[in-house]
Amino acid sequence: VKIVDLRVTPIALADPPLRSSYGLHAPYALRTVVELVGEDGLVGVSEAHGGEQTLGDFARARETIVGHDVYDLARVWLAIARTFGVAAGPDAADRSHTYLLPGEGRLDVPLRVYAAIEVAALDLIGKMVGRPVCDLLGGRVRDEVPFSAYLFYKHSGGGGVGDDARPDVWGEALTPEAIVTQANAMIAAYGFGSVKLKGGVFAPDIEIETMRALREALGPEVPLRIDPNGAWSVETSLRVGAELAGALEYLEDPTPGLGGMAAVRRGLLASGIDVPLASNIAVTSFSDVPEAVRTDAVQVILSDHHYWGGPRAIIQLGRLCETFGLGLSMHSNSHLGVSLLAMTHLAAATPGLTYACDTHYPWQHAADEILQGGRVPIVNGAVRVPDRPGLGVELDRDALARGRERYERCGYCHRDDAVEMCRHVDPSWKRVVPAW
Amino acid sequence: VKIVDLRVTPIALADPPLRSSYGLHAPYALRTVVELVGEDGLVGVSEAHGGEQTLGDFARARETIVGHDVYDLARVWLAIARTFGVAAGPDAADRSHTYLLPGEGRLDVPLRVYAAIEVAALDLIGKMVGRPVCDLLGGRVRDEVPFSAYLFYKHSGGGGVGDDARPDVWGEALTPEAIVTQANAMIAAYGFGSVKLKGGVFAPDIEIETMRALREALGPEVPLRIDPNGAWSVETSLRVGAELAGALEYLEDPTPGLGGMAAVRRGLLASGIDVPLASNIAVTSFSDVPEAVRTDAVQVILSDHHYWGGPRAIIQLGRLCETFGLGLSMHSNSHLGVSLLAMTHLAAATPGLTYACDTHYPWQHAADEILQGGRVPIVNGAVRVPDRPGLGVELDRDALARGRERYERCGYCHRDDAVEMCRHVDPSWKRVVPAW
């Protein structure tokens, strides 16, 4: 079946004022909905990073994609790689970009464009042959994919502006106590069995206190993670690691760069602390893996099909991780249900993905979802793998149109959490890495 | 579509008296034809190692496979792993078995059983959805898959006994001159652009002389390889490597074990000789890869979907090789057209597989082929990737029945090249590794 069209729809969705070491989430998160139209009229869907550059990237790739058979993905990749002027190896395009927000780097553009096409193609093929996407990836090893509660220090507000303003379901959370409240509410609503805190926002002692309060409140059986997005020096990372030893399932990106991560690992082991280090900043592509392995800088790779080059690349990464004794987990950006289900199918088909995956989904509001039937249920902390063909989604055209209208009037065309931070919290704020 | 039956047919095919460091090929090579029957009546085919133990393995796995959906391969693997009493990681079953013939080891049985099922399932799915197997693996990067001429020191005889005796197309080849004749004849018949000599048979000086004669006769543009199957000590490997420096595309398994291979690599590099070492003996599974990488023992992995765990495993290995800067090539055992086409689809869908693959196919005779339409053409040294659904093969039932009859009367129930060597060449022969 030939691909006859590539439809690309930019959308914006309300996003609450969440904090991280990158700054502050804007009132809108941007996404791109990609539709691959087959000559038989079937349409495959996927969801990608948002904003004007991403739109331009898809526009540029469009011509090279249309006309290919929907199964001909290896050559679609080669064509995309050529279009963006990179050598045709999957790693030629993607050097680590430690200091950029995921989706805002330019070096992994071909991988991001291809990833969206692969997901849409798998959705289309699944619809064509009447099978769920996980089956096309080799079959599922689990029927439900566990996700983790993703806690954020947060200002008051529900995201969106004017008519788009959403109720502030979660409230302000700028203290350890408020984070515990947030955790309890999110667990009550979704049943999450693992909890991650986005750190790197306050001084490490406050974040240590927050983690201890979570441990105290949730009990010893709930796995906890903290992710300061590289906001700490090696010394601070060692101190936090020592303070939280035994309380962490893994410590995510405490410090920037593979060298820093390796130093933290060595230091922790020298103190008898064997908490795994996870990363989606020091390791963002296959080309980062050899050094990570050689120096033992990372023990858990936080994969993301959106920028590693699609679901099949992640399954390959899973085998690589199993081979080298690395753990595999899954990173998330603000996203809607299409991405959530792509992540779910992929995780179901990846044996080595044994950690609960990250998701920002609870931070989004039902009014912004673009799926018929509304939001994807997360029950007992898990998403059930759909048995329906493809990803198991149908777009709600009206909701998609509203998302596009929001995009057009919201005034945002790319993500810049630092600008947002200066605008709303602290005019003199600058991202410094490491900050502590 | 549920799998309702697993049909397993042992066959024997005439095999000429080829020599290697394992000894002598018997007059028959043994294979197993596996047919997966779907509830819709469609049948998927694959070809596996042969003999009684393999038959028993499939019989034991049968119950666990029947009843699964044909797409449900991840769980089929888990069920097979459980059946054979190994932990459910793909690597738990497979430790390196340096001294065993491929297909005769017992430790990779679950991977070999699963691999045959995966190929048959992909063939069945391909027929069901009307697509070639390479498309199910992610699409092809090439339309033709190059294979290498596979030269052997050989006694006179065409293989088979009595009514099964095949004409000796290639003649005796026990000298450098005769190997050159063999090479020229094989290139004339198939158009191969790369040449591999199975060594480890005669004293290294004779094999060096053979390689030099080939280089002389074929010219500098034909890539040459030699594979003594670990018959040489580290010292001998270094000497041969030095003597043949510049004449080799790669040096395959000169010496046994990862430690030995690493020592050869270090020694060669110390002498300024950067010929890659290839292996299908020191590296036979994912579990061998980390040490191979760490010690730089192997620069080219000779993959084989038959014992690595199926086509998808090899594609995953391909990504791993790209990531770590390793080359990827393909190993072969004596086989018929079903395996040849499985290798072809897989190689077409594996971007990193940039070396011409091994194949024993020229050593087999048309009278032993089990495909409708007869032997698969190798033209200009390459097999064209079929566009037909599945592997693109249909079994010739009469030919298959004849293969089974040959199996039943041939008197061979497993491969033992050492026994054969004693019986026909030298009663006192024993495999010694390293021999020189």
Boltz contact constraints between the chains, C-beta under 6 A:
constraints:
  - contact:
      token1: [A, 71]
      token2: [B, 131]
      max_distance: 6.0
  - contact:
      token1: [A, 71]
      token2: [B, 135]
      max_distance: 6.0
  - contact:
      token1: [A, 71]
      token2: [B, 139]
      max_distance: 6.0
  - contact:
      token1: [A, 72]
      token2: [B, 139]
      max_distance: 6.0
  - contact:
      token1: [A, 73]
      token2: [B, 138]
      max_distance: 6.0
  - contact:
      token1: [A, 73]
      token2: [B, 139]
      max_distance: 6.0
  - contact:
      token1: [A, 74]
      token2: [B, 138]
      max_distance: 6.0
  - contact:
      token1: [A, 74]
      token2: [B, 139]
      max_distance: 6.0
  - contact:
      token1: [A, 74]
      token2: [B, 141]
      max_distance: 6.0
  - contact:
      token1: [A, 129]
      token2: [B, 129]
      max_distance: 6.0
  - contact:
      token1: [A, 131]
      token2: [B, 71]
      max_distance: 6.0
  - contact:
      token1: [A, 135]
      token2: [B, 71]
      max_distance: 6.0
  - contact:
      token1: [A, 138]
      token2: [B, 73]
      max_distance: 6.0
  - contact:
      token1: [A, 138]
      token2: [B, 74]
      max_distance: 6.0
  - contact:
      token1: [A, 138]
      token2: [B, 312]
      max_distance: 6.0
  - contact:
      token1: [A, 139]
      token2: [B, 71]
      max_distance: 6.0
  - contact:
      token1: [A, 139]
      token2: [B, 72]
      max_distance: 6.0
  - contact:
      token1: [A, 139]
      token2: [B, 73]
      max_distance: 6.0
  - contact:
      token1: [A, 139]
      token2: [B, 74]
      max_distance: 6.0
  - contact:
      token1: [A, 141]
      token2: [B, 74]
      max_distance: 6.0
  - contact:
      token1: [A, 286]
      token2: [B, 323]
      max_distance: 6.0
  - contact:
      token1: [A, 289]
      token2: [B, 323]
      max_distance: 6.0
  - contact:
      token1: [A, 290]
      token2: [B, 324]
      max_distance: 6.0
  - contact:
      token1: [A, 312]
      token2: [B, 138]
      max_distance: 6.0
  - contact:
      token1: [A, 316]
      token2: [B, 316]
      max_distance: 6.0
  - contact:
      token1: [A, 316]
      token2: [B, 319]
      max_distance: 6.0
  - contact:
      token1: [A, 319]
      token2: [B, 316]
      max_distance: 6.0
  - contact:
      token1: [A, 320]
      token2: [B, 320]
      max_distance: 6.0
  - contact:
      token1: [A, 323]
      token2: [B, 286]
      max_distance: 6.0
  - contact:
      token1: [A, 323]
      token2: [B, 289]
      max_distance: 6.0
  - contact:
      token1: [A, 324]
      token2: [B, 290]
      max_distance: 6.0
